[in-house]
Structures are given as C-alpha cells and as structure tokens.
Amino acid sequence: MRRYIAVFILSLIFWLLLTFRITVPNIITGSVASALTSAIFARYYFNNVYKYLQPARWFWFLIYLIVFLWACIKANFDVAYRVLHPAMPIKPGIVKVRTTLRSEFAKTILANSITMTPGTITVDIIENDFYIHWIYVSSDDPEVYTKKITGNFEKYIKRFAE
C-alpha cells in the first residue's frame, strides 16, 4: 500500500511541476491521473519507494540538478568549440567507465545524465561497466577519463537515488 501512495504522491508532484498551476481543476485532474498511474504501474516500481519521499533526498536531487546543468553548459561550449574550430579537433572513441553505483535506478540516471551531456553517449551498460562514446578521448588512463565523464554525477546520485 505504501508503494501506491508514494507513487501517487510522486506522480502528483510531477504533474504539478509539469503544469505549473495550482488550481482546483488542475489538482483534480492531476489527482485522477496520478491515481490511475499508481493503480496501474505502482507494482512495477522499485521496492522501498517511500525513501524517495525523504526531504534530504530531494535536497540532494536539487543540488544534482544544478551540477548537471553546469556540466551541460560547459559541455555545450566544448562541443561548439570543436564544431566551429577550423581544424575540428575531435578524437572520438568508446571508453569503458566503471561505476560504484549499486541500484539499477541509479545506474539509469547516470547513463541518462552522460547521454544528455553533449559530446558523450552511453552505448551499453554491462553490470558495473558503462561503454561511452566520447567526442574527444583525452586520456588513456581509465581513472582520468572516468572522472572527466562522470564528473560529480555519481557522487550526488548516490545521495538521492540509492
């Protein structure tokens, strides 16, 4: 039962953030949509979903969003530089990045964060290894390129998603 309530609350919060209106008709519509979503999909969600309602996790999620947005801005400028430079300084390749994240949910967030950052795409995930296509492989040392690709993502994802 907790799982259904947690999914309902998370869905309603997402609805309100998406529509950005707090009116009676919008709350009723969001509640109905959230109840249907919860009734149909809650059994497929994670175990211990109530932990995602803890305020500390939401705080770390907001910090993560700031870190992620900053990384995206920097990556956009880097890719723009490479595209606009007359010599087109690219050195593409696929690198193997090892993660310490345990949950599938956390790994999915990390993979999506890497993919949404310009210049990198997550190609495959095999257990704790991510295979990343990178526009400019600047090092052959796995520790160096792992730090460059994952940045601070992994540190913050551990705090809110595991």
MDAnalysis code that builds the backbone (N, CA, C; Angstrom):
import MDAnalysis as mda
import numpy as np

u = mda.Universe.empty(486, n_residues=162, atom_resindex=np.repeat(np.arange(162), 3), trajectory=True)
u.add_TopologyAttr("name", ["N", "CA", "C"] * 162)
u.add_TopologyAttr("resid", np.arange(1, 163))
u.add_TopologyAttr("resname", ["MET", "ARG", "ARG", "TYR", "ILE", "ALA", "VAL", "PHE", "ILE", "LEU", "SER", "LEU", "ILE", "PHE", "TRP", "LEU", "LEU", "LEU", "THR", "PHE", "ARG", "ILE", "THR", "VAL", "PRO", "ASN", "ILE", "ILE", "THR", "GLY", "SER", "VAL", "ALA", "SER", "ALA", "LEU", "THR", "SER", "ALA", "ILE", "PHE", "ALA", "ARG", "TYR", "TYR", "PHE", "ASN", "ASN", "VAL", "TYR", "LYS", "TYR", "LEU", "GLN", "PRO", "ALA", "ARG", "TRP", "PHE", "TRP", "PHE", "LEU", "ILE", "TYR", "LEU", "ILE", "VAL", "PHE", "LEU", "TRP", "ALA", "CYS", "ILE", "LYS", "ALA", "ASN", "PHE", "ASP", "VAL", "ALA", "TYR", "ARG", "VAL", "LEU", "HIS", "PRO", "ALA", "MET", "PRO", "ILE", "LYS", "PRO", "GLY", "ILE", "VAL", "LYS", "VAL", "ARG", "THR", "THR", "LEU", "ARG", "SER", "GLU", "PHE", "ALA", "LYS", "THR", "ILE", "LEU", "ALA", "ASN", "SER", "ILE", "THR", "MET", "THR", "PRO", "GLY", "THR", "ILE", "THR", "VAL", "ASP", "ILE", "ILE", "GLU", "ASN", "ASP", "PHE", "TYR", "ILE", "HIS", "TRP", "ILE", "TYR", "VAL", "SER", "SER", "ASP", "ASP", "PRO", "GLU", "VAL", "TYR", "THR", "LYS", "LYS", "ILE", "THR", "GLY", "ASN", "PHE", "GLU", "LYS", "TYR", "ILE", "LYS", "ARG", "PHE", "ALA", "GLU"])
u.atoms.positions = np.array([
    [0.817, -1.197, 0.000],
    [0.000, 0.000, 0.000],
    [0.862, 1.261, 0.000],
    [1.974, 1.202, 0.750],
    [2.870, 2.360, 0.783],
    [3.372, 2.711, -0.613],
    [3.652, 1.674, -1.376],
    [4.172, 1.883, -2.722],
    [3.164, 2.671, -3.564],
    [1.883, 2.310, -3.468],
    [0.844, 3.008, -4.237],
    [0.721, 4.468, -3.803],
    [0.783, 4.695, -2.511],
    [0.684, 6.069, -2.002],
    [1.897, 6.882, -2.444],
    [3.080, 6.294, -2.338],
    [4.297, 7.014, -2.732],
    [4.283, 7.332, -4.222],
    [3.875, 6.381, -5.039],
    [3.808, 6.631, -6.483],
    [2.759, 7.692, -6.782],
    [1.639, 7.650, -6.069],
    [0.610, 8.679, -6.247],
    [1.169, 10.061, -5.919],
    [1.840, 10.183, -4.785],
    [2.383, 11.486, -4.371],
    [3.438, 11.973, -5.358],
    [4.355, 11.092, -5.753],
    [5.389, 11.490, -6.710],
    [4.785, 11.880, -8.054],
    [3.768, 11.150, -8.492],
    [3.108, 11.470, -9.764],
    [2.392, 12.810, -9.685],
    [1.731, 13.057, -8.565],
    [1.031, 14.340, -8.409],
    [2.016, 15.502, -8.362],
    [3.130, 15.325, -7.666],
    [4.157, 16.378, -7.629],
    [4.684, 16.630, -9.037],
    [4.950, 15.568, -9.773],
    [5.429, 15.713, -11.147],
    [4.392, 16.429, -12.008],
    [3.126, 16.077, -11.835],
    [2.044, 16.723, -12.585],
    [2.016, 18.220, -12.302],
    [2.101, 18.579, -11.028],
    [2.040, 19.992, -10.655],
    [3.263, 20.756, -11.160],
    [4.419, 20.121, -11.153],
    [5.612, 20.773, -11.699],
    [5.514, 20.917, -13.217],
    [4.904, 19.941, -13.846],
    [4.766, 19.960, -15.293],
    [3.777, 21.029, -15.754],
    [2.643, 21.126, -15.078],
    [1.618, 22.087, -15.481],
    [1.861, 23.463, -14.885],
    [2.523, 23.514, -13.740],
    [2.879, 24.759, -13.061],
    [1.658, 25.630, -12.751],
    [0.541, 24.977, -12.392],
    [-0.678, 25.678, -11.991],
    [-1.279, 25.003, -10.774],
    [-1.623, 25.808, -9.772],
    [-2.287, 25.258, -8.582],
    [-3.714, 25.808, -8.589],
    [-4.557, 25.152, -9.356],
    [-5.975, 25.491, -9.380],
    [-6.747, 24.221, -9.050],
    [-7.979, 24.388, -8.622],
    [-8.790, 23.227, -8.239],
    [-8.953, 22.249, -9.405],
    [-9.326, 22.712, -10.625],
    [-9.467, 21.747, -11.726],
    [-8.152, 21.024, -12.059],
    [-7.051, 21.748, -11.976],
    [-5.755, 21.138, -12.276],
    [-5.377, 20.103, -11.216],
    [-5.641, 20.391, -9.952],
    [-5.343, 19.435, -8.880],
    [-6.235, 18.196, -8.997],
    [-7.504, 18.397, -9.355],
    [-8.407, 17.252, -9.542],
    [-7.932, 16.388, -10.705],
    [-7.614, 17.019, -11.829],
    [-7.126, 16.285, -12.994],
    [-5.831, 15.545, -12.667],
    [-4.927, 16.241, -11.995],
    [-3.662, 15.619, -11.606],
    [-3.859, 14.465, -10.639],
    [-4.811, 14.612, -9.730],
    [-5.085, 13.538, -8.770],
    [-5.649, 12.305, -9.466],
    [-6.556, 12.523, -10.415],
    [-7.125, 11.399, -11.160],
    [-6.037, 10.708, -11.982],
    [-5.227, 11.502, -12.677],
    [-4.147, 10.923, -13.486],
    [-3.134, 10.191, -12.596],
    [-2.829, 10.759, -11.451],
    [-1.885, 10.125, -10.523],
    [-2.459, 8.848, -9.924],
    [-3.752, 8.860, -9.624],
    [-4.394, 7.652, -9.077],
    [-4.382, 6.532, -10.112],
    [-4.688, 6.870, -11.372],
    [-4.641, 5.855, -12.431],
    [-3.221, 5.330, -12.635],
    [-2.272, 6.241, -12.649],
    [-0.871, 5.843, -12.799],
    [-0.450, 4.931, -11.661],
    [-0.818, 5.302, -10.455],
    [-0.473, 4.497, -9.283],
    [-1.135, 3.128, -9.330],
    [-2.406, 3.084, -9.693],
    [-3.132, 1.815, -9.735],
    [-2.560, 0.872, -10.788],
    [-2.141, 1.415, -11.910],
    [-1.663, 0.570, -12.997],
    [-0.185, 0.210, -12.853],
    [0.649, 1.190, -12.476],
    [2.089, 0.995, -12.573],
    [2.842, 0.831, -11.257],
    [2.217, 1.057, -10.122],
    [2.957, 1.036, -8.852],
    [3.605, -0.313, -8.573],
    [3.004, -1.377, -9.000],
    [3.595, -2.688, -8.717],
    [4.893, -2.918, -9.495],
    [5.125, -2.116, -10.544],
    [6.346, -2.257, -11.332],
    [7.476, -1.381, -10.831],
    [7.170, -0.495, -9.891],
    [8.182, 0.420, -9.384],
    [9.084, -0.279, -8.393],
    [10.048, 0.468, -7.903],
    [11.070, -0.060, -7.008],
    [10.482, -0.503, -5.676],
    [11.265, -1.313, -4.991],
    [10.953, -1.626, -3.602],
    [11.403, -0.427, -2.765],
    [10.806, -0.255, -1.625],
    [11.149, 0.848, -0.714],
    [11.011, 2.208, -1.384],
    [9.961, 2.392, -2.149],
    [9.780, 3.650, -2.865],
    [9.560, 4.828, -1.905],
    [9.142, 4.536, -0.682],
    [8.913, 5.611, 0.280],
    [10.191, 6.386, 0.581],
    [11.343, 5.792, 0.384],
    [12.587, 6.505, 0.667],
    [12.769, 7.712, -0.257],
    [12.092, 7.695, -1.411],
    [12.193, 8.820, -2.337],
    [11.353, 10.017, -1.896],
    [10.614, 9.866, -0.825],
    [9.838, 10.981, -0.290],
    [10.575, 11.705, 0.834],
    [11.768, 11.264, 1.169],
    [12.538, 11.896, 2.233],
    [13.063, 13.246, 1.762],
    [12.884, 14.298, 2.572],
    [13.315, 15.643, 2.168],
    [14.815, 15.748, 1.870],
    [15.648, 15.003, 2.575],
    [17.093, 15.074, 2.316],
    [17.417, 14.611, 0.900],
    [16.715, 13.592, 0.430],
    [16.948, 13.107, -0.935],
    [16.539, 14.161, -1.965],
    [15.457, 14.855, -1.699],
    [15.029, 15.924, -2.606],
    [16.049, 17.054, -2.616],
    [16.621, 17.377, -1.470],
    [17.661, 18.402, -1.403],
    [18.843, 18.003, -2.276],
    [19.326, 16.760, -2.130],
    [20.461, 16.309, -2.924],
    [20.108, 16.210, -4.399],
    [18.850, 15.924, -4.719],
    [18.413, 15.904, -6.110],
    [18.498, 17.305, -6.709],
    [18.087, 18.313, -5.955],
    [18.180, 19.693, -6.449],
    [19.635, 20.118, -6.647],
    [20.504, 19.729, -5.719],
    [21.933, 20.020, -5.876],
    [22.460, 19.323, -7.129],
    [22.041, 18.065, -7.322],
    [22.453, 17.315, -8.503],
    [21.997, 18.022, -9.789],
    [20.787, 18.543, -9.801],
    [20.302, 19.247, -10.993],
    [21.181, 20.449, -11.326],
    [21.613, 21.169, -10.308],
    [22.499, 22.317, -10.532],
    [23.830, 21.852, -11.106],
    [24.394, 20.795, -10.514],
    [25.660, 20.240, -11.007],
    [25.496, 19.746, -12.448],
    [24.398, 19.066, -12.717],
    [24.139, 18.545, -14.053],
    [23.987, 19.685, -15.071],
    [23.233, 20.709, -14.722],
    [23.054, 21.841, -15.645],
    [24.381, 22.537, -15.933],
    [25.204, 22.695, -14.904],
    [26.513, 23.322, -15.105],
    [27.380, 22.465, -16.032],
    [27.372, 21.157, -15.834],
    [28.141, 20.255, -16.692],
    [27.638, 20.323, -18.139],
    [26.330, 20.430, -18.315],
    [25.764, 20.540, -19.667],
    [26.177, 21.842, -20.348],
    [26.172, 22.926, -19.600],
    [26.583, 24.218, -20.169],
    [28.044, 24.155, -20.614],
    [28.910, 23.628, -19.751],
    [30.330, 23.510, -20.110],
    [30.504, 22.602, -21.324],
    [29.789, 21.490, -21.366],
    [29.914, 20.549, -22.484],
    [29.397, 21.166, -23.782],
    [28.338, 21.971, -23.699],
    [27.832, 22.647, -24.894],
    [28.885, 23.575, -25.481],
    [29.563, 24.332, -24.629],
    [30.616, 25.218, -25.126],
    [31.783, 24.418, -25.712],
    [32.120, 23.297, -25.098],
    [33.200, 22.459, -25.595],
    [32.863, 21.895, -26.972],
    [31.650, 21.379, -27.129],
    [31.242, 20.824, -28.422],
    [31.139, 21.936, -29.473],
    [30.619, 23.089, -29.091],
    [30.543, 24.218, -30.036],
    [31.941, 24.624, -30.495],
    [32.891, 24.656, -29.564],
    [34.277, 24.974, -29.927],
    [34.799, 23.970, -30.948],
    [34.571, 22.694, -30.705],
    [35.081, 21.657, -31.601],
    [34.430, 21.725, -32.982],
    [33.156, 22.068, -33.023],
    [32.447, 22.151, -34.306],
    [32.873, 23.390, -35.089],
    [33.062, 24.503, -34.392],
    [33.381, 25.753, -35.068],
    [34.873, 25.931, -35.366],
    [35.730, 25.188, -34.720],
    [37.168, 25.302, -34.938],
    [37.497, 24.805, -36.349],
    [38.326, 25.553, -37.084],
    [38.645, 25.144, -38.464],
    [39.291, 23.754, -38.564],
    [40.084, 23.361, -37.585],
    [40.759, 22.058, -37.640],
    [39.874, 20.925, -37.111],
    [38.731, 21.258, -36.544],
    [37.781, 20.295, -35.981],
    [38.507, 19.298, -35.065],
    [38.981, 19.762, -33.903],
    [39.779, 18.897, -33.022],
    [38.947, 17.848, -32.288],
    [38.687, 16.755, -32.978],
    [37.963, 15.659, -32.328],
    [38.840, 14.409, -32.361],
    [38.638, 13.576, -31.376],
    [39.340, 12.293, -31.281],
    [38.340, 11.310, -30.684],
    [37.347, 10.893, -31.485],
    [36.268, 10.069, -30.939],
    [36.723, 8.656, -30.587],
    [36.014, 8.075, -29.643],
    [36.303, 6.714, -29.251],
    [35.303, 6.224, -28.222],
    [35.336, 4.943, -27.966],
    [34.475, 4.351, -26.950],
    [35.354, 3.963, -25.773],
    [34.971, 4.442, -24.602],
    [35.724, 4.158, -23.383],
    [34.854, 3.377, -22.412],
    [35.520, 2.612, -21.555],
    [34.817, 1.818, -20.549],
    [34.958, 2.523, -19.204],
    [33.815, 2.889, -18.628],
    [33.777, 3.592, -17.350],
    [33.156, 2.670, -16.318],
    [33.841, 2.464, -15.206],
    [33.327, 1.618, -14.128],
    [32.635, 2.505, -13.103],
    [31.460, 2.058, -12.661],
    [30.702, 2.806, -11.664],
    [30.656, 2.035, -10.351],
    [30.449, 2.773, -9.286],
    [30.281, 2.152, -7.973],
    [28.818, 2.153, -7.542],
    [27.938, 2.630, -8.411],
    [26.511, 2.643, -8.094],
    [25.983, 1.212, -8.069],
    [25.067, 0.931, -7.143],
    [24.556, -0.432, -6.990],
    [23.179, -0.625, -7.610],
    [22.288, 0.325, -7.443],
    [20.908, 0.120, -7.895],
    [20.770, 0.383, -9.391],
    [19.848, -0.326, -9.997],
    [19.586, -0.141, -11.427],
    [19.056, 1.261, -11.707],
    [18.260, 1.771, -10.782],
    [17.712, 3.122, -10.925],
    [18.836, 4.158, -10.967],
    [19.790, 4.053, -10.059],
    [20.912, 4.994, -10.018],
    [21.768, 4.877, -11.275],
    [21.991, 3.653, -11.745],
    [22.773, 3.458, -12.969],
    [22.063, 4.060, -14.177],
    [20.743, 3.940, -14.192],
    [19.968, 4.518, -15.294],
    [20.066, 6.041, -15.286],
    [19.988, 6.631, -14.106],
    [20.123, 8.090, -14.012],
    [21.502, 8.528, -14.498],
    [22.545, 7.810, -14.076],
    [23.900, 8.152, -14.516],
    [24.028, 7.996, -16.030],
    [23.524, 6.907, -16.580],
    [23.610, 6.688, -18.028],
    [22.884, 7.789, -18.796],
    [21.710, 8.163, -18.329],
    [20.959, 9.234, -18.993],
    [21.655, 10.577, -18.839],
    [22.260, 10.821, -17.690],
    [22.977, 12.082, -17.480],
    [24.171, 12.176, -18.422],
    [24.881, 11.081, -18.579],
    [26.022, 11.072, -19.502],
    [25.547, 11.295, -20.931],
    [24.466, 10.641, -21.316],
    [23.948, 10.781, -22.672],
    [23.421, 12.186, -22.941],
    [22.789, 12.801, -21.949],
    [22.240, 14.150, -22.154],
    [23.307, 15.234, -22.110],
    [24.516, 14.894, -21.696],
    [25.616, 15.850, -21.714],
    [26.236, 15.816, -23.105],
    [26.263, 16.933, -23.811],
    [26.791, 16.944, -25.180],
    [28.223, 16.415, -25.257],
    [28.489, 15.609, -26.283],
    [29.815, 15.062, -26.507],
    [29.978, 13.642, -26.010],
    [28.990, 13.121, -25.283],
    [29.063, 11.752, -24.778],
    [27.731, 11.047, -24.981],
    [27.804, 9.752, -25.249],
    [26.596, 8.931, -25.386],
    [26.874, 7.586, -24.733],
    [25.972, 7.162, -23.877],
    [26.091, 5.840, -23.275],
    [25.645, 4.815, -24.311],
    [26.568, 3.943, -24.687],
    [26.294, 2.950, -25.714],
    [25.741, 1.672, -25.103],
    [26.330, 1.242, -23.973],
    [25.919, -0.017, -23.363],
    [26.269, 0.001, -21.880],
    [25.530, -0.786, -21.114],
    [25.817, -0.976, -19.696],
    [25.862, -2.475, -19.459],
    [26.993, -2.944, -18.963],
    [27.139, -4.359, -18.616],
    [27.605, -4.406, -17.165],
    [26.689, -4.820, -16.290],
    [26.904, -4.852, -14.846],
    [27.346, -3.485, -14.352],
    [28.599, -3.312, -13.932],
    [29.067, -2.022, -13.419],
    [29.904, -1.252, -14.426],
    [29.946, -1.707, -15.655],
    [30.733, -1.050, -16.693],
    [29.825, -0.343, -17.691],
    [30.130, 0.925, -17.923],
    [29.419, 1.718, -18.913],
    [30.350, 1.868, -20.110],
    [29.820, 1.684, -21.295],
    [30.590, 1.919, -22.505],
    [30.070, 3.228, -23.105],
    [30.973, 4.202, -23.172],
    [30.601, 5.568, -23.534],
    [31.313, 5.965, -24.822],
    [30.550, 6.466, -25.794],
    [31.157, 7.080, -26.968],
    [31.430, 8.530, -26.604],
    [32.683, 8.930, -26.765],
    [33.128, 10.255, -26.330],
    [33.702, 10.979, -27.529],
    [33.367, 12.246, -27.683],
    [33.797, 13.007, -28.848],
    [35.300, 13.299, -28.843],
    [35.880, 13.400, -27.647],
    [37.309, 13.686, -27.554],
    [37.923, 12.882, -26.418],
    [38.506, 11.740, -26.755],
    [39.154, 10.889, -25.759],
    [40.514, 11.524, -25.459],
    [40.589, 12.183, -24.311],
    [41.779, 12.972, -23.992],
    [42.820, 12.201, -23.188],
    [42.499, 10.985, -22.760],
    [43.445, 10.222, -21.942],
    [43.212, 8.723, -22.138],
    [44.273, 7.966, -21.938],
    [44.153, 6.509, -21.976],
    [44.001, 5.926, -20.583],
    [44.148, 6.769, -19.562],
    [44.051, 6.323, -18.175],
    [42.577, 6.241, -17.758],
    [42.093, 5.048, -17.373],
    [40.678, 4.904, -17.004],
    [40.233, 5.816, -15.857],
    [41.087, 6.064, -14.883],
    [40.707, 6.943, -13.770],
    [40.490, 8.375, -14.242],
    [41.337, 8.828, -15.142],
    [41.236, 10.208, -15.639],
    [39.960, 10.393, -16.449],
    [39.724, 9.508, -17.425],
    [38.533, 9.723, -18.249],
    [37.247, 9.392, -17.513],
    [37.297, 8.492, -16.520],
    [36.103, 8.241, -15.715],
    [35.725, 9.500, -14.950],
    [36.720, 10.162, -14.380],
    [36.455, 11.406, -13.629],
    [35.932, 12.504, -14.564],
    [36.492, 12.571, -15.776],
    [36.040, 13.596, -16.719],
    [34.611, 13.346, -17.190],
    [34.259, 12.099, -17.430],
    [32.931, 11.790, -17.969],
    [31.861, 11.836, -16.887],
    [32.098, 11.154, -15.781],
    [31.060, 11.110, -14.738],
    [31.056, 12.365, -13.887],
    [32.175, 13.074, -13.844],
    [32.246, 14.311, -13.065],
    [31.787, 14.087, -11.641],
    [30.920, 14.935, -11.179],
    [30.356, 14.802, -9.839],
    [29.027, 14.062, -9.858],
    [28.593, 13.623, -11.028],
    [27.282, 12.980, -11.135],
    [27.131, 11.838, -10.145],
    [28.092, 10.937, -10.165],
    [27.990, 9.723, -9.367],
    [27.886, 10.038, -7.870],
    [28.665, 11.012, -7.421],
    [28.669, 11.370, -6.001],
    [27.282, 11.827, -5.536],
    [26.609, 12.634, -6.343],
    [25.289, 13.147, -5.950],
    [24.184, 12.132, -6.186],
    [24.332, 11.318, -7.230],
    [23.323, 10.292, -7.497],
    [23.267, 9.298, -6.323],
    [24.422, 8.989, -5.763],
    [24.453, 8.087, -4.595],
    [23.626, 8.651, -3.440],
    [23.621, 9.953, -3.295],
    [22.942, 10.559, -2.154],
    [21.429, 10.581, -2.294],
    [20.920, 10.607, -3.516],
    [19.448, 10.676, -3.631],
    [18.818, 9.450, -4.269],
    [19.583, 8.623, -4.968],
    [18.953, 7.516, -5.699],
    [19.265, 6.136, -5.147],
    [20.168, 6.023, -4.218],
    [20.483, 4.692, -3.691],
    [19.970, 4.534, -2.285],
])
